[in-house]
Amino acid sequence: MNVARISELDRKATQSGRANAGLWILEFERSEPQLPDPLTGWNGSGDTNAQVRITFRTCDEAIAYAKKRGIDYHLVPATPAKLQIQAYSDNFR
């Protein structure tokens, strides 16, 4: 059974713009463990759903997509952004 995680796209620490802010992502969780390949030693599995990331504009769109296709899901709340406004001179206190 496929289980998906629906979460809000986090903004990277190096980004100051608002592009892609508020987008929601549906990602499938692994159904098989990763095992090392005997020839190369790289980890891998036969589960290709773990590579799928689908982006939605709203949380409701992501939930509707999962329900329509019979995918079990759980919501992961976004971490609240902590904005600390400071002046450049505050770095030298």
N, C-alpha and C positions, 0 to 999 in steps of 0.2 A: 504494500500500500504506500502510495506517495504521500509524504507529509511536506508541507511547504511552510516557509517562514515569511511573513509579510512585515516589512519594517520600513521606516522612513529613511531616505537617503541622508546620511550624515555629511555635513560639510567638512572638508578637510581643513586642517589648521593653517595651511598655507594659502587658502582661498579667501579672498575678501569680497568677491562678487556674489551675486545672488542667483547666478545661473544654476539650474538643476535644483534649486532650493524647493522643498516641499514635494519632491517626487517620492513615490513609494516603489519598493522593489519586492518582487516575489521570487524567492530562491528555494529550491528543493533541498531538503536535508538528505544526507547520505543514507542509503538503505543497505549498503555493503561496506565492510571495513576496507581500508586501503592496505594492500599487501605489497611487500617489495618484489620486484620482478627479478627472477633468478639470473637473468643474463646481464641486465644493466644495473640492478640495485635500486632503480627508481620506484617510488611508491605509485600505485595505481589500483584501479578497480574496474569492474565492468559496469558500474553505475554511471551512466552518462547524464542522468537528470541533474546531478550535482553541479554540472557545468552551466546550467540554464539560469539566466537572470532576466526577468521580464520587468520592465519599468512601466509604471502607471502614473497618471496625474494626481489621482486621489486614492485614499484608502478604500473608499467604497467601490471604485472600479476594480481594484485588486481582489477584494472580497467577492465581488460578483463574478469575476473570472474564475476564481477557485471553486465557488459553489456550482457554477454552470458545468464545470468539467469534473465535479466530484472529487476534488482534491481537499484532503484534510489540511487545515492551516492553523497557525497560531500567530497572534500579533505581538510584535516586539516594540514596545514604546520607545520613542526617540529620547535620547538623553537631552536634558534641557541645556541650552547654550548659556555659558557664563561669560558675560561681557564685562570686562573690566576696563573702563576708560581711564586712561592716564596720559599725562603729558610726557614728552621725551625727557624732560628734566627729572622726572620721577625715577628714572633708571640710575641716577647718580646720588640718590639720598643715602 
